[in-house]
Amino acid sequence: MSRPTLALLAAGAALVTAAPVAATATAAAGGPTATSASARVTVKDNRFSPSHVTIRRGGKVTWSWSRRNGQPHNVTARRFGSSTRVRGYRYAHRFNRRGSFVVVCTVHSGMSMRVRVK
């Protein structure tokens, strides 16, 4: 190949390689992975999914018990909590203070999650 052809190929490869880096930088700068006003968490199989959420101050987290779940669960934190339910139940809490909050199910040892409020 001639030098101009090689130079064009190299420039094209550089552009293709740079695209994922630019997308990552956008996400890190507040793109699709930015903190949201609300989050949804599924309560199922002795775990919270996802186990970590980040929301803005004043945001709300909604926990939904899976309809297939046959075990009782609850959502309990230092200043709030739900009743113990089995399936098809929803509980929501609005976080008005910044910080990191641990949420557990008091029925199942080791079932916990963290809510980070920015």
C-alpha atoms as an extended CHARMM CRD file, in Angstrom:
* protein
*
       118  EXT
         1         1  MET       CA              0.0000000000        0.0000000000        0.0000000000  PROA      1               0.0000000000
         2         2  SER       CA              1.0430000000        3.5620000000       -0.5820000000  PROA      2               0.0000000000
         3         3  ARG       CA              1.8550000000        5.9550000000        2.2570000000  PROA      3               0.0000000000
         4         4  PRO       CA             -1.3140000000        8.0830000000        1.7320000000  PROA      4               0.0000000000
         5         5  THR       CA             -3.4790000000        4.9240000000        1.9040000000  PROA      5               0.0000000000
         6         6  LEU       CA             -1.7290000000        3.7870000000        5.1090000000  PROA      6               0.0000000000
         7         7  ALA       CA             -2.1700000000        7.2460000000        6.6180000000  PROA      7               0.0000000000
         8         8  LEU       CA             -5.9120000000        7.1850000000        5.8580000000  PROA      8               0.0000000000
         9         9  LEU       CA             -6.2680000000        3.6930000000        7.3330000000  PROA      9               0.0000000000
        10        10  ALA       CA             -4.4070000000        4.7620000000       10.4720000000  PROA      10              0.0000000000
        11        11  ALA       CA             -6.5790000000        7.8670000000       10.8460000000  PROA      11              0.0000000000
        12        12  GLY       CA             -9.7480000000        5.7950000000       10.4340000000  PROA      12              0.0000000000
        13        13  ALA       CA             -8.5570000000        3.2660000000       13.0120000000  PROA      13              0.0000000000
        14        14  ALA       CA             -7.8150000000        6.1000000000       15.4480000000  PROA      14              0.0000000000
        15        15  LEU       CA            -11.3550000000        7.4460000000       15.0510000000  PROA      15              0.0000000000
        16        16  VAL       CA            -12.9170000000        4.0170000000       15.6060000000  PROA      16              0.0000000000
        17        17  THR       CA            -10.7360000000        3.4450000000       18.6640000000  PROA      17              0.0000000000
        18        18  ALA       CA            -11.5410000000        6.8790000000       20.1040000000  PROA      18              0.0000000000
        19        19  ALA       CA            -15.3290000000        6.4180000000       19.9570000000  PROA      19              0.0000000000
        20        20  PRO       CA            -15.6360000000        4.0900000000       23.0000000000  PROA      20              0.0000000000
        21        21  VAL       CA            -13.3280000000        6.3480000000       25.0190000000  PROA      21              0.0000000000
        22        22  ALA       CA            -15.5100000000        9.3720000000       24.2370000000  PROA      22              0.0000000000
        23        23  ALA       CA            -18.6500000000        7.4530000000       25.2560000000  PROA      23              0.0000000000
        24        24  THR       CA            -17.0340000000        6.4760000000       28.5560000000  PROA      24              0.0000000000
        25        25  ALA       CA            -15.9900000000       10.0520000000       29.2310000000  PROA      25              0.0000000000
        26        26  THR       CA            -19.5520000000       11.2400000000       28.5650000000  PROA      26              0.0000000000
        27        27  ALA       CA            -20.9670000000        8.7170000000       31.0280000000  PROA      27              0.0000000000
        28        28  ALA       CA            -18.3990000000        9.7130000000       33.6500000000  PROA      28              0.0000000000
        29        29  ALA       CA            -19.2580000000       13.3770000000       33.1420000000  PROA      29              0.0000000000
        30        30  GLY       CA            -22.9420000000       12.8890000000       33.9310000000  PROA      30              0.0000000000
        31        31  GLY       CA            -24.3250000000       11.0420000000       30.9390000000  PROA      31              0.0000000000
        32        32  PRO       CA            -26.4860000000        7.9150000000       31.1200000000  PROA      32              0.0000000000
        33        33  THR       CA            -25.0570000000        6.7540000000       34.4610000000  PROA      33              0.0000000000
        34        34  ALA       CA            -25.7440000000       10.0500000000       36.2840000000  PROA      34              0.0000000000
        35        35  THR       CA            -27.5330000000       10.1110000000       39.6160000000  PROA      35              0.0000000000
        36        36  SER       CA            -31.2910000000        9.8620000000       39.1490000000  PROA      36              0.0000000000
        37        37  ALA       CA            -34.2360000000       11.2170000000       41.0920000000  PROA      37              0.0000000000
        38        38  SER       CA            -35.6100000000        7.7520000000       41.7960000000  PROA      38              0.0000000000
        39        39  ALA       CA            -34.6550000000        4.0800000000       41.8500000000  PROA      39              0.0000000000
        40        40  ARG       CA            -36.4780000000        0.7620000000       41.7690000000  PROA      40              0.0000000000
        41        41  VAL       CA            -35.3230000000       -2.2700000000       43.7340000000  PROA      41              0.0000000000
        42        42  THR       CA            -36.6770000000       -5.8250000000       43.4750000000  PROA      42              0.0000000000
        43        43  VAL       CA            -37.0920000000       -7.8660000000       46.6520000000  PROA      43              0.0000000000
        44        44  LYS       CA            -36.6870000000      -11.5500000000       45.7740000000  PROA      44              0.0000000000
        45        45  ASP       CA            -34.7610000000      -14.6900000000       46.6990000000  PROA      45              0.0000000000
        46        46  ASN       CA            -33.2780000000      -13.2660000000       49.9120000000  PROA      46              0.0000000000
        47        47  ARG       CA            -31.6690000000      -10.3090000000       48.1430000000  PROA      47              0.0000000000
        48        48  PHE       CA            -32.2780000000       -6.7660000000       47.0140000000  PROA      48              0.0000000000
        49        49  SER       CA            -31.5840000000       -6.2070000000       43.3390000000  PROA      49              0.0000000000
        50        50  PRO       CA            -29.6750000000       -4.0240000000       42.7430000000  PROA      50              0.0000000000
        51        51  SER       CA            -27.8030000000       -4.0550000000       46.0450000000  PROA      51              0.0000000000
        52        52  HSD       CA            -26.5550000000       -0.4460000000       45.6460000000  PROA      52              0.0000000000
        53        53  VAL       CA            -28.4390000000        2.5670000000       44.3110000000  PROA      53              0.0000000000
        54        54  THR       CA            -27.5140000000        6.2520000000       44.0920000000  PROA      54              0.0000000000
        55        55  ILE       CA            -30.1580000000        8.9590000000       43.9650000000  PROA      55              0.0000000000
        56        56  ARG       CA            -30.3510000000       12.7290000000       44.3520000000  PROA      56              0.0000000000
        57        57  ARG       CA            -31.4590000000       14.3400000000       47.6070000000  PROA      57              0.0000000000
        58        58  GLY       CA            -35.2640000000       14.4020000000       47.6260000000  PROA      58              0.0000000000
        59        59  GLY       CA            -35.3660000000       11.2740000000       45.4550000000  PROA      59              0.0000000000
        60        60  LYS       CA            -37.4120000000        8.1820000000       46.0880000000  PROA      60              0.0000000000
        61        61  VAL       CA            -36.5850000000        4.4710000000       46.1780000000  PROA      61              0.0000000000
        62        62  THR       CA            -39.3880000000        1.9940000000       45.5050000000  PROA      62              0.0000000000
        63        63  TRP       CA            -38.9890000000       -1.6240000000       46.5920000000  PROA      63              0.0000000000
        64        64  SER       CA            -41.1810000000       -4.1870000000       44.8030000000  PROA      64              0.0000000000
        65        65  TRP       CA            -41.6960000000       -7.7140000000       46.0680000000  PROA      65              0.0000000000
        66        66  SER       CA            -41.5400000000      -10.2190000000       43.2270000000  PROA      66              0.0000000000
        67        67  ARG       CA            -44.8510000000      -11.9370000000       42.4760000000  PROA      67              0.0000000000
        68        68  ARG       CA            -42.9740000000      -15.2510000000       42.3330000000  PROA      68              0.0000000000
        69        69  ASN       CA            -41.4700000000      -14.7770000000       45.7750000000  PROA      69              0.0000000000
        70        70  GLY       CA            -42.9870000000      -17.0400000000       48.4240000000  PROA      70              0.0000000000
        71        71  GLN       CA            -40.8940000000      -15.8710000000       51.3800000000  PROA      71              0.0000000000
        72        72  PRO       CA            -41.7090000000      -12.9440000000       53.6690000000  PROA      72              0.0000000000
        73        73  HSD       CA            -39.4770000000       -9.8580000000       53.4700000000  PROA      73              0.0000000000
        74        74  ASN       CA            -39.3790000000       -6.3160000000       54.7820000000  PROA      74              0.0000000000
        75        75  VAL       CA            -37.4140000000       -3.1330000000       54.1510000000  PROA      75              0.0000000000
        76        76  THR       CA            -35.9090000000       -1.7410000000       57.3430000000  PROA      76              0.0000000000
        77        77  ALA       CA            -33.5290000000        1.1470000000       57.9740000000  PROA      77              0.0000000000
        78        78  ARG       CA            -32.7110000000        3.2740000000       60.9810000000  PROA      78              0.0000000000
        79        79  ARG       CA            -35.5060000000        5.8270000000       60.4120000000  PROA      79              0.0000000000
        80        80  PHE       CA            -38.0450000000        4.0150000000       58.2350000000  PROA      80              0.0000000000
        81        81  GLY       CA            -39.4010000000        0.5860000000       57.4320000000  PROA      81              0.0000000000
        82        82  SER       CA            -42.0840000000       -1.4540000000       55.7590000000  PROA      82              0.0000000000
        83        83  SER       CA            -44.2620000000       -4.1880000000       57.1210000000  PROA      83              0.0000000000
        84        84  THR       CA            -43.3180000000       -7.8130000000       56.4190000000  PROA      84              0.0000000000
        85        85  ARG       CA            -45.0210000000       -9.0450000000       53.2460000000  PROA      85              0.0000000000
        86        86  VAL       CA            -44.7720000000      -12.0020000000       50.8910000000  PROA      86              0.0000000000
        87        87  ARG       CA            -45.4660000000      -11.0610000000       47.2430000000  PROA      87              0.0000000000
        88        88  GLY       CA            -46.8030000000       -8.3210000000       45.0180000000  PROA      88              0.0000000000
        89        89  TYR       CA            -46.2040000000       -5.5750000000       47.6100000000  PROA      89              0.0000000000
        90        90  ARG       CA            -44.5810000000       -2.1720000000       47.0650000000  PROA      90              0.0000000000
        91        91  TYR       CA            -42.9640000000        0.1660000000       49.5390000000  PROA      91              0.0000000000
        92        92  ALA       CA            -41.4160000000        3.5770000000       48.7990000000  PROA      92              0.0000000000
        93        93  HSD       CA            -39.3430000000        6.0190000000       50.8090000000  PROA      93              0.0000000000
        94        94  ARG       CA            -38.2300000000        9.5510000000       49.9080000000  PROA      94              0.0000000000
        95        95  PHE       CA            -34.6910000000       10.4860000000       50.9970000000  PROA      95              0.0000000000
        96        96  ASN       CA            -34.4480000000       14.1470000000       52.0080000000  PROA      96              0.0000000000
        97        97  ARG       CA            -30.9750000000       13.9610000000       53.5750000000  PROA      97              0.0000000000
        98        98  ARG       CA            -27.6620000000       13.3220000000       51.8680000000  PROA      98              0.0000000000
        99        99  GLY       CA            -25.6610000000       10.3390000000       53.0400000000  PROA      99              0.0000000000
       100       100  SER       CA            -25.3230000000        6.5970000000       52.8180000000  PROA      100             0.0000000000
       101       101  PHE       CA            -28.1090000000        4.4510000000       54.2220000000  PROA      101             0.0000000000
       102       102  VAL       CA            -28.0430000000        0.7170000000       54.9440000000  PROA      102             0.0000000000
       103       103  VAL       CA            -31.3190000000       -1.0870000000       54.3200000000  PROA      103             0.0000000000
       104       104  VAL       CA            -31.9070000000       -4.6390000000       55.5620000000  PROA      104             0.0000000000
       105       105  CYS       CA            -34.5480000000       -7.3250000000       55.6680000000  PROA      105             0.0000000000
       106       106  THR       CA            -34.8900000000       -8.2290000000       59.3510000000  PROA      106             0.0000000000
       107       107  VAL       CA            -36.3700000000      -11.6160000000       58.4340000000  PROA      107             0.0000000000
       108       108  HSD       CA            -33.2340000000      -12.7950000000       56.5780000000  PROA      108             0.0000000000
       109       109  SER       CA            -29.7830000000      -12.3920000000       58.0790000000  PROA      109             0.0000000000
       110       110  GLY       CA            -27.3370000000      -10.9330000000       55.5590000000  PROA      110             0.0000000000
       111       111  MET       CA            -29.9970000000       -9.5030000000       53.2440000000  PROA      111             0.0000000000
       112       112  SER       CA            -28.9320000000       -5.8750000000       52.8770000000  PROA      112             0.0000000000
       113       113  MET       CA            -28.3660000000       -3.0540000000       50.4390000000  PROA      113             0.0000000000
       114       114  ARG       CA            -27.0650000000        0.5160000000       50.4180000000  PROA      114             0.0000000000
       115       115  VAL       CA            -28.7730000000        3.7030000000       49.2640000000  PROA      115             0.0000000000
       116       116  ARG       CA            -26.4340000000        6.6080000000       48.5340000000  PROA      116             0.0000000000
       117       117  VAL       CA            -28.0410000000       10.0490000000       48.4290000000  PROA      117             0.0000000000
       118       118  LYS       CA            -26.0660000000       12.8850000000       46.7970000000  PROA      118             0.0000000000
